[in-house]
Amino acid sequence: MWRPVRSMLPHNKKSACIYAMQNTLGFVHTKIFRVDADIHTVIIRTSSPWLMRAMTGGLELYNYGCHLPWLEGHQLLYLQDLRRLVGLMQSMTDHGTNPLKFRFWCVEPEANREAIELAMRVYNGSRSTQN
């Protein structure tokens, strides 16, 4: 079942990446998967190597105590949100009649400029409503 990330709007770089992935998968689920579109492969570009690893099987590392360097021994705050996103993606890949394949491309930020600009607009808008 689709549920939003705990903190509806991004407030740091890591949660912004998760928020962007949530919106991407939500769009894919609503506009492609649920309407039985003729699309069978979805390519998601991200400039976040850690998020790409988490979405392509690296999330299991957290279950075994392996952490990414930027965690520096701290608990991953968004582990439940990531698990939920991976679960949503897997529900679309494991579907019997209309399974989707997901491909993740890790690109330089310059190659992902449109997504970054959109994320910045959302982030700046969320900050202005908090003031």
Backbone as XML, in Angstrom:
<?xml version="1.0"?>
<chain id="A" units="angstrom">
  <residue number="1" name="MET">
    <atom name="N" x="0.836" y="-1.184" z="0.000"/>
    <atom name="CA" x="0.000" y="0.000" z="0.000"/>
    <atom name="C" x="0.877" y="1.242" z="0.000"/>
  </residue>
  <residue number="2" name="TRP">
    <atom name="N" x="0.514" y="2.221" z="-0.781"/>
    <atom name="CA" x="1.310" y="3.439" z="-0.912"/>
    <atom name="C" x="1.075" y="4.358" z="0.274"/>
  </residue>
  <residue number="3" name="ARG">
    <atom name="N" x="2.154" y="4.741" z="0.958"/>
    <atom name="CA" x="2.089" y="5.715" z="2.042"/>
    <atom name="C" x="3.239" y="6.676" z="1.879"/>
  </residue>
  <residue number="4" name="PRO">
    <atom name="N" x="3.030" y="7.958" z="2.154"/>
    <atom name="CA" x="4.088" y="8.943" z="1.946"/>
    <atom name="C" x="5.213" y="8.812" z="2.962"/>
  </residue>
  <residue number="5" name="VAL">
    <atom name="N" x="6.352" y="9.368" z="2.586"/>
    <atom name="CA" x="7.491" y="9.437" z="3.497"/>
    <atom name="C" x="7.053" y="10.191" z="4.744"/>
  </residue>
  <residue number="6" name="ARG">
    <atom name="N" x="7.564" y="9.779" z="5.863"/>
    <atom name="CA" x="7.177" y="10.286" z="7.175"/>
    <atom name="C" x="7.162" y="11.816" z="7.242"/>
  </residue>
  <residue number="7" name="SER">
    <atom name="N" x="8.123" y="12.464" z="6.681"/>
    <atom name="CA" x="8.247" y="13.918" z="6.830"/>
    <atom name="C" x="7.907" y="14.611" z="5.517"/>
  </residue>
  <residue number="8" name="MET">
    <atom name="N" x="6.727" y="14.612" z="5.122"/>
    <atom name="CA" x="6.197" y="15.040" z="3.837"/>
    <atom name="C" x="7.129" y="15.882" z="2.958"/>
  </residue>
  <residue number="9" name="LEU">
    <atom name="N" x="7.850" y="16.839" z="3.493"/>
    <atom name="CA" x="8.732" y="17.661" z="2.670"/>
    <atom name="C" x="10.182" y="17.450" z="3.084"/>
  </residue>
  <residue number="10" name="PRO">
    <atom name="N" x="11.097" y="17.520" z="2.129"/>
    <atom name="CA" x="12.509" y="17.289" z="2.445"/>
    <atom name="C" x="13.072" y="18.395" z="3.333"/>
  </residue>
  <residue number="11" name="HIS">
    <atom name="N" x="13.954" y="18.023" z="4.241"/>
    <atom name="CA" x="14.598" y="19.027" z="5.079"/>
    <atom name="C" x="16.107" y="18.860" z="5.101"/>
  </residue>
  <residue number="12" name="ASN">
    <atom name="N" x="16.637" y="17.877" z="4.402"/>
    <atom name="CA" x="18.075" y="17.763" z="4.200"/>
    <atom name="C" x="18.308" y="16.992" z="2.901"/>
  </residue>
  <residue number="13" name="LYS">
    <atom name="N" x="19.559" y="16.891" z="2.509"/>
    <atom name="CA" x="19.866" y="16.285" z="1.212"/>
    <atom name="C" x="19.427" y="14.819" z="1.138"/>
  </residue>
  <residue number="14" name="LYS">
    <atom name="N" x="19.647" y="14.071" z="2.205"/>
    <atom name="CA" x="19.284" y="12.651" z="2.193"/>
    <atom name="C" x="17.773" y="12.462" z="2.103"/>
  </residue>
  <residue number="15" name="SER">
    <atom name="N" x="17.029" y="13.185" z="2.937"/>
    <atom name="CA" x="15.576" y="13.023" z="2.890"/>
    <atom name="C" x="15.006" y="13.578" z="1.593"/>
  </residue>
  <residue number="16" name="ALA">
    <atom name="N" x="15.656" y="14.576" z="1.001"/>
    <atom name="CA" x="15.194" y="15.102" z="-0.292"/>
    <atom name="C" x="15.318" y="14.040" z="-1.377"/>
  </residue>
  <residue number="17" name="CYS">
    <atom name="N" x="16.391" y="13.256" z="-1.334"/>
    <atom name="CA" x="16.557" y="12.166" z="-2.310"/>
    <atom name="C" x="15.446" y="11.128" z="-2.148"/>
  </residue>
  <residue number="18" name="ILE">
    <atom name="N" x="15.138" y="10.797" z="-0.905"/>
    <atom name="CA" x="14.084" y="9.817" z="-0.646"/>
    <atom name="C" x="12.732" y="10.378" z="-1.077"/>
  </residue>
  <residue number="19" name="TYR">
    <atom name="N" x="12.510" y="11.656" z="-0.801"/>
    <atom name="CA" x="11.264" y="12.311" z="-1.198"/>
    <atom name="C" x="11.112" y="12.296" z="-2.721"/>
  </residue>
  <residue number="20" name="ALA">
    <atom name="N" x="12.200" y="12.567" z="-3.430"/>
    <atom name="CA" x="12.157" y="12.536" z="-4.897"/>
    <atom name="C" x="11.856" y="11.126" z="-5.401"/>
  </residue>
  <residue number="21" name="MET">
    <atom name="N" x="12.460" y="10.116" z="-4.773"/>
    <atom name="CA" x="12.197" y="8.732" z="-5.181"/>
    <atom name="C" x="10.748" y="8.359" z="-4.879"/>
  </residue>
  <residue number="22" name="GLN">
    <atom name="N" x="10.235" y="8.832" z="-3.752"/>
    <atom name="CA" x="8.832" y="8.576" z="-3.413"/>
    <atom name="C" x="7.916" y="9.134" z="-4.496"/>
  </residue>
  <residue number="23" name="ASN">
    <atom name="N" x="8.167" y="10.361" z="-4.917"/>
    <atom name="CA" x="7.326" y="10.970" z="-5.947"/>
    <atom name="C" x="7.459" y="10.247" z="-7.275"/>
  </residue>
  <residue number="24" name="THR">
    <atom name="N" x="8.669" y="9.821" z="-7.604"/>
    <atom name="CA" x="8.892" y="9.092" z="-8.852"/>
    <atom name="C" x="8.140" y="7.768" z="-8.848"/>
  </residue>
  <residue number="25" name="LEU">
    <atom name="N" x="8.309" y="6.990" z="-7.780"/>
    <atom name="CA" x="7.627" y="5.695" z="-7.713"/>
    <atom name="C" x="6.113" y="5.856" z="-7.607"/>
  </residue>
  <residue number="26" name="GLY">
    <atom name="N" x="5.674" y="6.911" z="-6.935"/>
    <atom name="CA" x="4.240" y="7.179" z="-6.869"/>
    <atom name="C" x="3.666" y="7.467" z="-8.245"/>
  </residue>
  <residue number="27" name="PHE">
    <atom name="N" x="4.402" y="8.237" z="-9.047"/>
    <atom name="CA" x="3.976" y="8.526" z="-10.414"/>
    <atom name="C" x="3.940" y="7.247" z="-11.246"/>
  </residue>
  <residue number="28" name="VAL">
    <atom name="N" x="5.002" y="6.452" z="-11.146"/>
    <atom name="CA" x="5.063" y="5.191" z="-11.904"/>
    <atom name="C" x="3.906" y="4.286" z="-11.500"/>
  </residue>
  <residue number="29" name="HIS">
    <atom name="N" x="3.644" y="4.184" z="-10.207"/>
    <atom name="CA" x="2.571" y="3.315" z="-9.718"/>
    <atom name="C" x="1.207" y="3.773" z="-10.228"/>
  </residue>
  <residue number="30" name="THR">
    <atom name="N" x="0.958" y="5.073" z="-10.174"/>
    <atom name="CA" x="-0.352" y="5.610" z="-10.548"/>
    <atom name="C" x="-0.553" y="5.704" z="-12.056"/>
  </residue>
  <residue number="31" name="LYS">
    <atom name="N" x="0.447" y="6.196" z="-12.770"/>
    <atom name="CA" x="0.280" y="6.514" z="-14.192"/>
    <atom name="C" x="0.701" y="5.398" z="-15.140"/>
  </residue>
  <residue number="32" name="ILE">
    <atom name="N" x="1.495" y="4.448" z="-14.668"/>
    <atom name="CA" x="1.974" y="3.380" z="-15.557"/>
    <atom name="C" x="1.478" y="2.021" z="-15.081"/>
  </residue>
  <residue number="33" name="PHE">
    <atom name="N" x="1.797" y="1.668" z="-13.855"/>
    <atom name="CA" x="1.499" y="0.330" z="-13.346"/>
    <atom name="C" x="0.002" y="0.058" z="-13.238"/>
  </residue>
  <residue number="34" name="ARG">
    <atom name="N" x="-0.743" y="0.969" z="-12.651"/>
    <atom name="CA" x="-2.171" y="0.729" z="-12.396"/>
    <atom name="C" x="-3.037" y="0.813" z="-13.643"/>
  </residue>
  <residue number="35" name="VAL">
    <atom name="N" x="-2.518" y="1.396" z="-14.720"/>
    <atom name="CA" x="-3.334" y="1.539" z="-15.937"/>
    <atom name="C" x="-2.964" y="0.516" z="-17.002"/>
  </residue>
  <residue number="36" name="ASP">
    <atom name="N" x="-2.145" y="-0.468" z="-16.657"/>
    <atom name="CA" x="-1.715" y="-1.493" z="-17.608"/>
    <atom name="C" x="-1.155" y="-0.885" z="-18.891"/>
  </residue>
  <residue number="37" name="ALA">
    <atom name="N" x="-0.278" y="0.064" z="-18.735"/>
    <atom name="CA" x="0.343" y="0.704" z="-19.893"/>
    <atom name="C" x="1.226" y="-0.297" z="-20.633"/>
  </residue>
  <residue number="38" name="ASP">
    <atom name="N" x="1.551" y="0.033" z="-21.860"/>
    <atom name="CA" x="2.428" y="-0.826" z="-22.654"/>
    <atom name="C" x="3.897" y="-0.623" z="-22.300"/>
  </residue>
  <residue number="39" name="ILE">
    <atom name="N" x="4.155" y="0.060" z="-21.226"/>
    <atom name="CA" x="5.524" y="0.292" z="-20.770"/>
    <atom name="C" x="5.902" y="-0.859" z="-19.846"/>
  </residue>
  <residue number="40" name="HIS">
    <atom name="N" x="7.046" y="-1.469" z="-20.121"/>
    <atom name="CA" x="7.469" y="-2.615" z="-19.320"/>
    <atom name="C" x="8.774" y="-2.370" z="-18.575"/>
  </residue>
  <residue number="41" name="THR">
    <atom name="N" x="9.502" y="-1.329" z="-18.974"/>
    <atom name="CA" x="10.759" y="-0.995" z="-18.312"/>
    <atom name="C" x="10.750" y="0.482" z="-17.950"/>
  </residue>
  <residue number="42" name="VAL">
    <atom name="N" x="11.098" y="0.775" z="-16.710"/>
    <atom name="CA" x="11.164" y="2.145" z="-16.226"/>
    <atom name="C" x="12.616" y="2.438" z="-15.879"/>
  </residue>
  <residue number="43" name="ILE">
    <atom name="N" x="13.137" y="3.522" z="-16.431"/>
    <atom name="CA" x="14.509" y="3.943" z="-16.135"/>
    <atom name="C" x="14.437" y="5.165" z="-15.233"/>
  </residue>
  <residue number="44" name="ILE">
    <atom name="N" x="15.074" y="5.067" z="-14.083"/>
    <atom name="CA" x="15.099" y="6.167" z="-13.123"/>
    <atom name="C" x="16.529" y="6.671" z="-13.025"/>
  </residue>
  <residue number="45" name="ARG">
    <atom name="N" x="16.698" y="7.957" z="-13.323"/>
    <atom name="CA" x="18.014" y="8.582" z="-13.200"/>
    <atom name="C" x="18.117" y="9.258" z="-11.843"/>
  </residue>
  <residue number="46" name="THR">
    <atom name="N" x="19.247" y="9.053" z="-11.200"/>
    <atom name="CA" x="19.493" y="9.702" z="-9.916"/>
    <atom name="C" x="20.959" y="10.110" z="-9.849"/>
  </residue>
  <residue number="47" name="SER">
    <atom name="N" x="21.224" y="11.188" z="-9.147"/>
    <atom name="CA" x="22.615" y="11.589" z="-8.926"/>
    <atom name="C" x="23.055" y="11.194" z="-7.519"/>
  </residue>
  <residue number="48" name="SER">
    <atom name="N" x="22.316" y="10.286" z="-6.908"/>
    <atom name="CA" x="22.606" y="9.825" z="-5.555"/>
    <atom name="C" x="23.048" y="8.361" z="-5.578"/>
  </residue>
  <residue number="49" name="PRO">
    <atom name="N" x="24.365" y="8.108" z="-5.513"/>
    <atom name="CA" x="24.842" y="6.719" z="-5.544"/>
    <atom name="C" x="24.301" y="5.876" z="-4.389"/>
  </residue>
  <residue number="50" name="TRP">
    <atom name="N" x="24.205" y="6.441" z="-3.191"/>
    <atom name="CA" x="23.728" y="5.651" z="-2.048"/>
    <atom name="C" x="22.270" y="5.254" z="-2.225"/>
  </residue>
  <residue number="51" name="LEU">
    <atom name="N" x="21.443" y="6.146" z="-2.809"/>
    <atom name="CA" x="20.039" y="5.810" z="-3.016"/>
    <atom name="C" x="19.900" y="4.751" z="-4.105"/>
  </residue>
  <residue number="52" name="MET">
    <atom name="N" x="20.718" y="4.857" z="-5.137"/>
    <atom name="CA" x="20.686" y="3.849" z="-6.192"/>
    <atom name="C" x="21.053" y="2.477" z="-5.620"/>
  </residue>
  <residue number="53" name="ARG">
    <atom name="N" x="22.089" y="2.428" z="-4.774"/>
    <atom name="CA" x="22.475" y="1.153" z="-4.156"/>
    <atom name="C" x="21.360" y="0.614" z="-3.266"/>
  </residue>
  <residue number="54" name="ALA">
    <atom name="N" x="20.724" y="1.498" z="-2.512"/>
    <atom name="CA" x="19.643" y="1.054" z="-1.622"/>
    <atom name="C" x="18.476" y="0.490" z="-2.418"/>
  </residue>
  <residue number="55" name="MET">
    <atom name="N" x="18.146" y="1.115" z="-3.540"/>
    <atom name="CA" x="16.991" y="0.685" z="-4.330"/>
    <atom name="C" x="17.287" y="-0.562" z="-5.155"/>
  </residue>
  <residue number="56" name="THR">
    <atom name="N" x="18.550" y="-0.880" z="-5.354"/>
    <atom name="CA" x="18.904" y="-2.033" z="-6.193"/>
    <atom name="C" x="19.486" y="-3.185" z="-5.386"/>
  </residue>
  <residue number="57" name="GLY">
    <atom name="N" x="19.115" y="-3.287" z="-4.126"/>
    <atom name="CA" x="19.540" y="-4.432" z="-3.335"/>
    <atom name="C" x="20.434" y="-4.089" z="-2.171"/>
  </residue>
  <residue number="58" name="GLY">
    <atom name="N" x="20.998" y="-2.897" z="-2.148"/>
    <atom name="CA" x="21.883" y="-2.508" z="-1.062"/>
    <atom name="C" x="21.173" y="-2.271" z="0.252"/>
  </residue>
  <residue number="59" name="LEU">
    <atom name="N" x="19.856" y="-2.134" z="0.211"/>
    <atom name="CA" x="19.109" y="-1.901" z="1.445"/>
    <atom name="C" x="19.247" y="-3.084" z="2.393"/>
  </residue>
  <residue number="60" name="GLU">
    <atom name="N" x="19.417" y="-4.273" z="1.850"/>
    <atom name="CA" x="19.580" y="-5.462" z="2.691"/>
    <atom name="C" x="20.822" y="-5.364" z="3.567"/>
  </residue>
  <residue number="61" name="LEU">
    <atom name="N" x="21.812" y="-4.582" z="3.158"/>
    <atom name="CA" x="23.019" y="-4.429" z="3.972"/>
    <atom name="C" x="22.696" y="-3.854" z="5.344"/>
  </residue>
  <residue number="62" name="TYR">
    <atom name="N" x="21.672" y="-3.001" z="5.410"/>
    <atom name="CA" x="21.313" y="-2.412" z="6.697"/>
    <atom name="C" x="20.818" y="-3.474" z="7.671"/>
  </residue>
  <residue number="63" name="ASN">
    <atom name="N" x="20.192" y="-4.512" z="7.150"/>
    <atom name="CA" x="19.687" y="-5.580" z="8.017"/>
    <atom name="C" x="20.822" y="-6.356" z="8.671"/>
  </residue>
  <residue number="64" name="TYR">
    <atom name="N" x="22.002" y="-6.308" z="8.082"/>
    <atom name="CA" x="23.134" y="-7.070" z="8.600"/>
    <atom name="C" x="24.166" y="-6.182" z="9.277"/>
  </residue>
  <residue number="65" name="GLY">
    <atom name="N" x="23.809" y="-4.943" z="9.558"/>
    <atom name="CA" x="24.697" y="-4.069" z="10.308"/>
    <atom name="C" x="25.725" y="-3.329" z="9.485"/>
  </residue>
  <residue number="66" name="CYS">
    <atom name="N" x="25.682" y="-3.440" z="8.176"/>
    <atom name="CA" x="26.619" y="-2.683" z="7.341"/>
    <atom name="C" x="26.050" y="-1.283" z="7.139"/>
  </residue>
  <residue number="67" name="HIS">
    <atom name="N" x="26.905" y="-0.287" z="7.200"/>
    <atom name="CA" x="26.434" y="1.097" z="7.086"/>
    <atom name="C" x="27.256" y="1.837" z="6.042"/>
  </residue>
  <residue number="68" name="LEU">
    <atom name="N" x="26.681" y="2.884" z="5.545"/>
    <atom name="CA" x="27.388" y="3.743" z="4.605"/>
    <atom name="C" x="28.281" y="4.694" z="5.385"/>
  </residue>
  <residue number="69" name="PRO">
    <atom name="N" x="29.392" y="5.136" z="4.781"/>
    <atom name="CA" x="30.341" y="5.981" z="5.512"/>
    <atom name="C" x="29.714" y="7.241" z="6.108"/>
  </residue>
  <residue number="70" name="TRP">
    <atom name="N" x="28.768" y="7.861" z="5.411"/>
    <atom name="CA" x="28.211" y="9.113" z="5.926"/>
    <atom name="C" x="27.357" y="8.903" z="7.169"/>
  </residue>
  <residue number="71" name="LEU">
    <atom name="N" x="27.006" y="7.656" z="7.491"/>
    <atom name="CA" x="26.231" y="7.412" z="8.712"/>
    <atom name="C" x="27.087" y="7.569" z="9.965"/>
  </residue>
  <residue number="72" name="GLU">
    <atom name="N" x="28.378" y="7.276" z="9.842"/>
    <atom name="CA" x="29.325" y="7.420" z="10.946"/>
    <atom name="C" x="28.772" y="6.856" z="12.255"/>
  </residue>
  <residue number="73" name="GLY">
    <atom name="N" x="28.234" y="5.652" z="12.194"/>
    <atom name="CA" x="27.755" y="4.986" z="13.393"/>
    <atom name="C" x="26.371" y="5.398" z="13.857"/>
  </residue>
  <residue number="74" name="HIS">
    <atom name="N" x="25.741" y="6.347" z="13.167"/>
    <atom name="CA" x="24.391" y="6.765" z="13.538"/>
    <atom name="C" x="23.358" y="5.878" z="12.853"/>
  </residue>
  <residue number="75" name="GLN">
    <atom name="N" x="22.229" y="5.744" z="13.490"/>
    <atom name="CA" x="21.145" y="4.959" z="12.912"/>
    <atom name="C" x="20.586" y="5.692" z="11.690"/>
  </residue>
  <residue number="76" name="LEU">
    <atom name="N" x="20.277" y="4.951" z="10.670"/>
    <atom name="CA" x="19.690" y="5.537" z="9.471"/>
    <atom name="C" x="18.268" y="5.993" z="9.792"/>
  </residue>
  <residue number="77" name="LEU">
    <atom name="N" x="18.025" y="7.288" z="9.674"/>
    <atom name="CA" x="16.738" y="7.855" z="10.067"/>
    <atom name="C" x="15.589" y="7.408" z="9.181"/>
  </residue>
  <residue number="78" name="TYR">
    <atom name="N" x="15.869" y="7.174" z="7.930"/>
    <atom name="CA" x="14.797" y="6.926" z="6.977"/>
    <atom name="C" x="14.738" y="5.472" z="6.525"/>
  </residue>
  <residue number="79" name="LEU">
    <atom name="N" x="15.213" y="4.563" z="7.363"/>
    <atom name="CA" x="15.246" y="3.159" z="6.978"/>
    <atom name="C" x="13.846" y="2.623" z="6.681"/>
  </residue>
  <residue number="80" name="GLN">
    <atom name="N" x="12.870" y="2.959" z="7.496"/>
    <atom name="CA" x="11.500" y="2.487" z="7.243"/>
    <atom name="C" x="10.955" y="3.051" z="5.940"/>
  </residue>
  <residue number="81" name="ASP">
    <atom name="N" x="11.257" y="4.316" z="5.671"/>
    <atom name="CA" x="10.796" y="4.928" z="4.426"/>
    <atom name="C" x="11.428" y="4.240" z="3.223"/>
  </residue>
  <residue number="82" name="LEU">
    <atom name="N" x="12.723" y="3.946" z="3.319"/>
    <atom name="CA" x="13.399" y="3.249" z="2.222"/>
    <atom name="C" x="12.823" y="1.854" z="2.030"/>
  </residue>
  <residue number="83" name="ARG">
    <atom name="N" x="12.584" y="1.160" z="3.125"/>
    <atom name="CA" x="11.991" y="-0.184" z="3.013"/>
    <atom name="C" x="10.621" y="-0.123" z="2.342"/>
  </residue>
  <residue number="84" name="ARG">
    <atom name="N" x="9.848" y="0.892" z="2.673"/>
    <atom name="CA" x="8.528" y="1.053" z="2.073"/>
    <atom name="C" x="8.646" y="1.297" z="0.567"/>
  </residue>
  <residue number="85" name="LEU">
    <atom name="N" x="9.610" y="2.129" z="0.171"/>
    <atom name="CA" x="9.800" y="2.411" z="-1.254"/>
    <atom name="C" x="10.272" y="1.173" z="-2.004"/>
  </residue>
  <residue number="86" name="VAL">
    <atom name="N" x="11.210" y="0.441" z="-1.414"/>
    <atom name="CA" x="11.679" y="-0.795" z="-2.046"/>
    <atom name="C" x="10.527" y="-1.788" z="-2.143"/>
  </residue>
  <residue number="87" name="GLY">
    <atom name="N" x="9.701" y="-1.853" z="-1.108"/>
    <atom name="CA" x="8.539" y="-2.745" z="-1.141"/>
    <atom name="C" x="7.560" y="-2.379" z="-2.241"/>
  </residue>
  <residue number="88" name="LEU">
    <atom name="N" x="7.320" y="-1.080" z="-2.426"/>
    <atom name="CA" x="6.428" y="-0.639" z="-3.498"/>
    <atom name="C" x="7.001" y="-1.021" z="-4.858"/>
  </residue>
  <residue number="89" name="MET">
    <atom name="N" x="8.298" y="-0.782" z="-5.027"/>
    <atom name="CA" x="8.938" y="-1.135" z="-6.292"/>
    <atom name="C" x="8.845" y="-2.643" z="-6.527"/>
  </residue>
  <residue number="90" name="GLN">
    <atom name="N" x="9.105" y="-3.438" z="-5.497"/>
    <atom name="CA" x="9.043" y="-4.893" z="-5.648"/>
    <atom name="C" x="7.629" y="-5.373" z="-5.951"/>
  </residue>
  <residue number="91" name="SER">
    <atom name="N" x="6.624" y="-4.695" z="-5.406"/>
    <atom name="CA" x="5.243" y="-5.095" z="-5.709"/>
    <atom name="C" x="4.932" y="-4.886" z="-7.186"/>
  </residue>
  <residue number="92" name="MET">
    <atom name="N" x="5.583" y="-3.912" z="-7.799"/>
    <atom name="CA" x="5.362" y="-3.676" z="-9.231"/>
    <atom name="C" x="6.181" y="-4.635" z="-10.086"/>
  </residue>
  <residue number="93" name="THR">
    <atom name="N" x="7.319" y="-5.101" z="-9.570"/>
    <atom name="CA" x="8.145" y="-6.037" z="-10.349"/>
    <atom name="C" x="7.669" y="-7.471" z="-10.195"/>
  </residue>
  <residue number="94" name="ASP">
    <atom name="N" x="7.017" y="-7.777" z="-9.082"/>
    <atom name="CA" x="6.556" y="-9.143" z="-8.826"/>
    <atom name="C" x="5.131" y="-9.399" z="-9.301"/>
  </residue>
  <residue number="95" name="HIS">
    <atom name="N" x="4.493" y="-8.399" z="-9.866"/>
    <atom name="CA" x="3.095" y="-8.523" z="-10.285"/>
    <atom name="C" x="2.978" y="-9.537" z="-11.414"/>
  </residue>
  <residue number="96" name="GLY">
    <atom name="N" x="1.991" y="-10.414" z="-11.332"/>
    <atom name="CA" x="1.855" y="-11.508" z="-12.294"/>
    <atom name="C" x="1.478" y="-11.107" z="-13.702"/>
  </residue>
  <residue number="97" name="THR">
    <atom name="N" x="0.558" y="-10.143" z="-13.870"/>
    <atom name="CA" x="0.063" y="-9.839" z="-15.213"/>
    <atom name="C" x="0.750" y="-8.657" z="-15.874"/>
  </residue>
  <residue number="98" name="ASN">
    <atom name="N" x="1.261" y="-7.722" z="-15.110"/>
    <atom name="CA" x="1.885" y="-6.539" z="-15.698"/>
    <atom name="C" x="3.150" y="-6.159" z="-14.931"/>
  </residue>
  <residue number="99" name="PRO">
    <atom name="N" x="4.143" y="-7.057" z="-14.882"/>
    <atom name="CA" x="5.344" y="-6.724" z="-14.110"/>
    <atom name="C" x="6.174" y="-5.648" z="-14.808"/>
  </residue>
  <residue number="100" name="LEU">
    <atom name="N" x="6.741" y="-4.775" z="-14.012"/>
    <atom name="CA" x="7.635" y="-3.744" z="-14.528"/>
    <atom name="C" x="9.071" y="-4.116" z="-14.196"/>
  </residue>
  <residue number="101" name="LYS">
    <atom name="N" x="9.976" y="-3.698" z="-15.049"/>
    <atom name="CA" x="11.404" y="-3.803" z="-14.761"/>
    <atom name="C" x="11.892" y="-2.395" z="-14.464"/>
  </residue>
  <residue number="102" name="PHE">
    <atom name="N" x="12.713" y="-2.273" z="-13.452"/>
    <atom name="CA" x="13.287" y="-0.983" z="-13.099"/>
    <atom name="C" x="14.776" y="-1.001" z="-13.398"/>
  </residue>
  <residue number="103" name="ARG">
    <atom name="N" x="15.245" y="0.065" z="-13.995"/>
    <atom name="CA" x="16.670" y="0.283" z="-14.243"/>
    <atom name="C" x="17.029" y="1.605" z="-13.568"/>
  </residue>
  <residue number="104" name="PHE">
    <atom name="N" x="18.126" y="1.607" z="-12.870"/>
    <atom name="CA" x="18.581" y="2.828" z="-12.215"/>
    <atom name="C" x="19.895" y="3.265" z="-12.842"/>
  </residue>
  <residue number="105" name="TRP">
    <atom name="N" x="19.937" y="4.495" z="-13.253"/>
    <atom name="CA" x="21.150" y="5.077" z="-13.809"/>
    <atom name="C" x="21.649" y="6.125" z="-12.834"/>
  </residue>
  <residue number="106" name="CYS">
    <atom name="N" x="22.891" y="5.971" z="-12.406"/>
    <atom name="CA" x="23.514" y="6.980" z="-11.563"/>
    <atom name="C" x="24.231" y="7.951" z="-12.495"/>
  </residue>
  <residue number="107" name="VAL">
    <atom name="N" x="23.795" y="9.185" z="-12.484"/>
    <atom name="CA" x="24.328" y="10.190" z="-13.399"/>
    <atom name="C" x="24.908" y="11.347" z="-12.601"/>
  </residue>
  <residue number="108" name="GLU">
    <atom name="N" x="25.727" y="12.126" z="-13.268"/>
    <atom name="CA" x="26.262" y="13.339" z="-12.652"/>
    <atom name="C" x="25.116" y="14.324" z="-12.427"/>
  </residue>
  <residue number="109" name="PRO">
    <atom name="N" x="25.227" y="15.170" z="-11.412"/>
    <atom name="CA" x="24.154" y="16.141" z="-11.168"/>
    <atom name="C" x="23.809" y="16.989" z="-12.394"/>
  </residue>
  <residue number="110" name="GLU">
    <atom name="N" x="24.802" y="17.303" z="-13.225"/>
    <atom name="CA" x="24.541" y="18.108" z="-14.418"/>
    <atom name="C" x="23.597" y="17.391" z="-15.379"/>
  </residue>
  <residue number="111" name="ALA">
    <atom name="N" x="23.656" y="16.067" z="-15.412"/>
    <atom name="CA" x="22.791" y="15.286" z="-16.300"/>
    <atom name="C" x="21.403" y="15.099" z="-15.707"/>
  </residue>
  <residue number="112" name="ASN">
    <atom name="N" x="21.238" y="15.507" z="-14.477"/>
    <atom name="CA" x="19.962" y="15.353" z="-13.787"/>
    <atom name="C" x="19.426" y="16.718" z="-13.354"/>
  </residue>
  <residue number="113" name="ARG">
    <atom name="N" x="19.820" y="17.745" z="-14.090"/>
    <atom name="CA" x="19.526" y="19.125" z="-13.699"/>
    <atom name="C" x="18.025" y="19.400" z="-13.542"/>
  </residue>
  <residue number="114" name="GLU">
    <atom name="N" x="17.202" y="18.879" z="-14.430"/>
    <atom name="CA" x="15.760" y="19.133" z="-14.348"/>
    <atom name="C" x="15.182" y="18.626" z="-13.025"/>
  </residue>
  <residue number="115" name="ALA">
    <atom name="N" x="15.582" y="17.432" z="-12.619"/>
    <atom name="CA" x="15.091" y="16.873" z="-11.356"/>
    <atom name="C" x="15.610" y="17.672" z="-10.165"/>
  </residue>
  <residue number="116" name="ILE">
    <atom name="N" x="16.856" y="18.101" z="-10.232"/>
    <atom name="CA" x="17.434" y="18.865" z="-9.129"/>
    <atom name="C" x="16.742" y="20.216" z="-8.995"/>
  </residue>
  <residue number="117" name="GLU">
    <atom name="N" x="16.462" y="20.876" z="-10.128"/>
    <atom name="CA" x="15.772" y="22.167" z="-10.077"/>
    <atom name="C" x="14.368" y="22.016" z="-9.499"/>
  </residue>
  <residue number="118" name="LEU">
    <atom name="N" x="13.675" y="20.955" z="-9.876"/>
    <atom name="CA" x="12.345" y="20.705" z="-9.324"/>
    <atom name="C" x="12.422" y="20.454" z="-7.819"/>
  </residue>
  <residue number="119" name="ALA">
    <atom name="N" x="13.389" y="19.661" z="-7.399"/>
    <atom name="CA" x="13.561" y="19.383" z="-5.970"/>
    <atom name="C" x="13.877" y="20.665" z="-5.195"/>
  </residue>
  <residue number="120" name="MET">
    <atom name="N" x="14.694" y="21.536" z="-5.776"/>
    <atom name="CA" x="15.034" y="22.796" z="-5.110"/>
    <atom name="C" x="13.807" y="23.694" z="-4.964"/>
  </residue>
  <residue number="121" name="ARG">
    <atom name="N" x="12.945" y="23.715" z="-5.983"/>
    <atom name="CA" x="11.716" y="24.518" z="-5.892"/>
    <atom name="C" x="10.827" y="24.002" z="-4.767"/>
  </residue>
  <residue number="122" name="VAL">
    <atom name="N" x="10.694" y="22.690" z="-4.675"/>
    <atom name="CA" x="9.882" y="22.107" z="-3.599"/>
    <atom name="C" x="10.507" y="22.422" z="-2.251"/>
  </residue>
  <residue number="123" name="TYR">
    <atom name="N" x="11.828" y="22.253" z="-2.153"/>
    <atom name="CA" x="12.531" y="22.510" z="-0.897"/>
    <atom name="C" x="12.389" y="23.972" z="-0.485"/>
  </residue>
  <residue number="124" name="ASN">
    <atom name="N" x="12.626" y="24.894" z="-1.413"/>
    <atom name="CA" x="12.520" y="26.317" z="-1.097"/>
    <atom name="C" x="11.090" y="26.695" z="-0.730"/>
  </residue>
  <residue number="125" name="GLY">
    <atom name="N" x="10.120" y="26.098" z="-1.396"/>
    <atom name="CA" x="8.723" y="26.351" z="-1.057"/>
    <atom name="C" x="8.377" y="25.868" z="0.333"/>
  </residue>
  <residue number="126" name="SER">
    <atom name="N" x="8.930" y="24.718" z="0.730"/>
    <atom name="CA" x="8.643" y="24.188" z="2.065"/>
    <atom name="C" x="9.275" y="25.060" z="3.136"/>
  </residue>
  <residue number="127" name="ARG">
    <atom name="N" x="10.430" y="25.625" z="2.844"/>
    <atom name="CA" x="11.094" y="26.491" z="3.816"/>
    <atom name="C" x="10.349" y="27.813" z="3.967"/>
  </residue>
  <residue number="128" name="SER">
    <atom name="N" x="9.811" y="28.348" z="2.859"/>
    <atom name="CA" x="9.123" y="29.634" z="2.942"/>
    <atom name="C" x="7.803" y="29.516" z="3.702"/>
  </residue>
  <residue number="129" name="THR">
    <atom name="N" x="7.161" y="28.344" z="3.663"/>
    <atom name="CA" x="5.908" y="28.171" z="4.405"/>
    <atom name="C" x="6.157" y="27.940" z="5.888"/>
  </residue>
  <residue number="130" name="GLN">
    <atom name="N" x="7.395" y="27.606" z="6.254"/>
    <atom name="CA" x="7.721" y="27.385" z="7.664"/>
    <atom name="C" x="8.026" y="28.694" z="8.376"/>
  </residue>
  <residue number="131" name="ASN">
    <atom name="N" x="8.346" y="29.734" z="7.624"/>
    <atom name="CA" x="8.724" y="31.027" z="8.237"/>
    <atom name="C" x="7.522" y="31.845" z="8.626"/>
  </residue>
</chain>
